[in-house]
């Protein structure tokens, strides 16, 4: 039951994330649905294609598709101005839940299929971040996962823990989910980022002046 609840919350969070990007870009109703569904289910589709798993498993999630549809419809037709204002704050939290649950789910899919650790990492990262990357590309934006905060690395962490067998029971999965959510939120609050090339060059300049 806990896993299903996380799946529902993650689907809703990613659907809302895609819809808000569409609304910010002033897309029409079709654009809202397209970006919403892409964000919510794109990662799972990419994961199954890359890992050679049956894509039909993704399409059989009729309840999650219905939940995403209702969520997107409400967001488009009802003026939730208070919600849109607070999205930057609360959206990151729900997005973290979606990232963690789908990242762990992707790793479990790869492990169940008998793939080695590199494939487990790929499956985890694609499931947790793939939908968001496709959303940003469709919206003409730079993918969030590639330039802002530490995002995909938390999915990598979860994949490694599952891939090497440190977590193989539901309670351990719940602990891992909580850890990823916490780390993701800390990276948002304290603006943790992976170093870019410009950061490295600036460091070299400062180091050269100091020496």
C-alpha positions in Angstrom: 0.0 0.0 0.0 2.8 2.4 0.9 4.5 1.7 -2.5 1.2 2.4 -4.4 0.7 5.7 -2.5 4.2 6.8 -3.5 3.5 5.8 -7.1 0.3 7.9 -7.1 2.0 10.9 -5.5 4.9 10.7 -7.8 2.7 10.4 -10.9 0.6 13.4 -9.7 3.7 15.4 -8.9 5.4 14.8 -12.3 2.1 15.4 -14.1 1.7 18.8 -12.4 5.3 19.7 -13.1 4.8 19.1 -16.8 1.5 21.0 -16.8 3.0 24.0 -15.0 5.8 24.2 -17.6 3.1 24.1 -20.3 1.1 26.8 -18.7 4.2 29.0 -18.2 4.9 28.6 -22.0 1.2 29.4 -22.6 0.5 26.1 -24.3 -3.1 25.1 -25.1 -5.1 22.2 -23.5 -3.4 19.6 -25.7 0.0 21.0 -24.8 -0.8 20.7 -21.0 -1.9 17.1 -21.4 1.1 16.3 -23.6 3.7 17.7 -21.2 1.9 16.4 -18.2 1.7 12.8 -19.4 5.2 13.0 -20.8 6.7 14.0 -17.5 4.7 11.4 -15.5 5.3 8.4 -17.8 8.1 9.3 -20.1 10.8 8.0 -17.8 9.1 4.6 -17.6 8.8 4.3 -21.3 12.4 5.2 -21.9 13.6 2.8 -19.2 11.7 -0.1 -20.8 13.0 0.6 -24.3 16.6 1.0 -23.2 16.5 -2.1 -21.0 14.6 -4.2 -23.5 11.6 -4.7 -21.1 8.0 -5.1 -22.4 6.6 -1.6 -23.1 3.1 -3.0 -22.5 3.8 -3.0 -18.8 3.8 0.8 -18.8 0.5 1.0 -20.8 -1.2 -1.3 -18.3 -1.2 1.3 -15.6 -4.7 2.4 -16.3 -5.4 3.8 -12.8 -2.3 6.0 -12.9 -3.2 7.3 -16.3 -6.7 8.2 -15.0 -5.2 9.9 -12.0 -2.8 11.9 -14.2 -5.7 12.9 -16.5 -7.9 14.1 -13.6 -5.0 16.0 -12.1 -4.1 17.8 -15.4 -7.8 18.6 -16.1 -8.3 20.2 -12.6 -5.1 22.1 -12.9 -6.1 23.5 -16.4 -9.7 24.4 -15.7 -9.7 25.5 -12.1 -7.7 28.7 -11.2 -5.4 27.3 -8.5 -3.6 30.6 -8.2 -2.6 29.9 -4.6 -1.1 26.5 -5.7 0.8 27.9 -8.6 2.3 30.6 -6.3 3.5 28.0 -3.9 4.7 25.5 -6.5 8.4 26.4 -6.1 8.2 25.5 -2.5 5.9 22.5 -2.3 6.5 21.3 -5.8 10.1 20.5 -5.0 9.0 18.2 -2.2 6.5 16.2 -4.2 9.0 16.1 -7.1 11.5 14.6 -4.6 9.0 11.9 -3.7 8.4 11.2 -7.4 12.2 11.1 -8.1 12.9 8.7 -5.2 10.0 6.3 -5.8 10.5 6.1 -9.6 14.3 5.9 -9.3 14.0 2.9 -6.9 11.4 1.4 -9.1 13.6 1.7 -12.1 16.5 0.0 -10.3 14.3 -2.8 -9.1 13.1 -3.4 -12.7 16.7 -3.7 -13.9 17.7 -6.0 -11.0 14.6 -8.2 -11.6 15.6 -8.5 -15.3 19.1 -9.7 -14.3 21.1 -6.7 -15.5 24.5 -5.7 -14.1 25.1 -2.6 -12.0 25.7 -0.1 -14.8 22.3 -1.0 -16.3 20.7 -0.8 -12.9 22.0 2.8 -12.6 20.8 3.7 -16.1 17.3 2.2 -15.4 17.1 4.2 -12.1 18.2 7.5 -13.6 16.0 7.2 -16.7 12.9 6.4 -14.7 13.5 9.2 -12.2 14.5 11.9 -14.6 13.7 10.8 -18.1 10.2 12.3 -18.2 11.4 15.7 -17.0 14.2 15.7 -19.6 11.7 15.1 -22.4 9.3 17.7 -21.0 12.1 20.4 -21.0 13.1 19.5 -24.5 9.5 19.8 -25.8 9.2 23.1 -24.0 12.4 24.4 -25.5 14.2 24.6 -22.2 17.6 23.4 -21.0 16.9 20.1 -19.1 16.8 20.8 -15.4 18.7 17.6 -14.5 21.7 18.8 -16.5 22.3 22.2 -15.0 20.5 22.8 -11.7 21.0 21.3 -8.2 22.2 17.8 -7.6 19.3 15.8 -9.0 20.2 12.7 -11.0 23.0 11.8 -8.6 20.5 10.9 -5.9 18.9 8.4 -8.3 22.4 7.0 -8.9 22.9 6.6 -5.2 19.6 4.7 -4.9 20.6 2.5 -7.8 24.0 1.6 -6.3 22.4 0.7 -3.0 19.9 -1.6 -4.7 22.3 -2.9 -7.3 24.9 -4.2 -4.8 22.3 -5.7 -2.6 22.3 -3.4 0.4 18.5 -3.0 0.1 16.3 -5.9 -0.8 13.3 -5.7 1.6 10.3 -3.2 1.7 11.5 -1.6 4.9 14.9 -1.0 3.5 13.4 0.4 0.4 11.3 2.9 2.5 14.5 4.0 4.3 16.2 4.5 1.0 13.3 6.5 -0.3 13.4 8.7 2.7 17.1 9.2 2.3 16.8 10.3 -1.3 13.9 12.6 -0.5 15.9 14.2 2.3 19.1 14.6 0.2 17.1 16.1 -2.7 15.4 18.6 -0.5 18.7 19.6 1.1 20.2 20.2 -2.3 17.2 22.5 -3.1 17.4 24.4 0.3 21.2 24.8 0.2 21.5 25.0 -3.6 24.0 22.1 -3.8 25.3 21.7 -7.3 27.8 19.6 -9.1 30.7 21.7 -10.4 30.6 23.0 -13.9 33.5 23.8 -16.2 33.1 27.5 -15.5 33.3 26.7 -11.7 36.6 24.9 -12.3 38.0 27.7 -14.4 37.1 30.3 -11.8 38.8 28.1 -9.2 42.0 27.9 -11.3 42.0 31.7 -11.7 41.6 32.3 -8.0 44.2 29.7 -7.2 46.6 31.3 -9.7 46.1 34.8 -8.2 46.6 33.6 -4.6 49.8 31.8 -5.5 
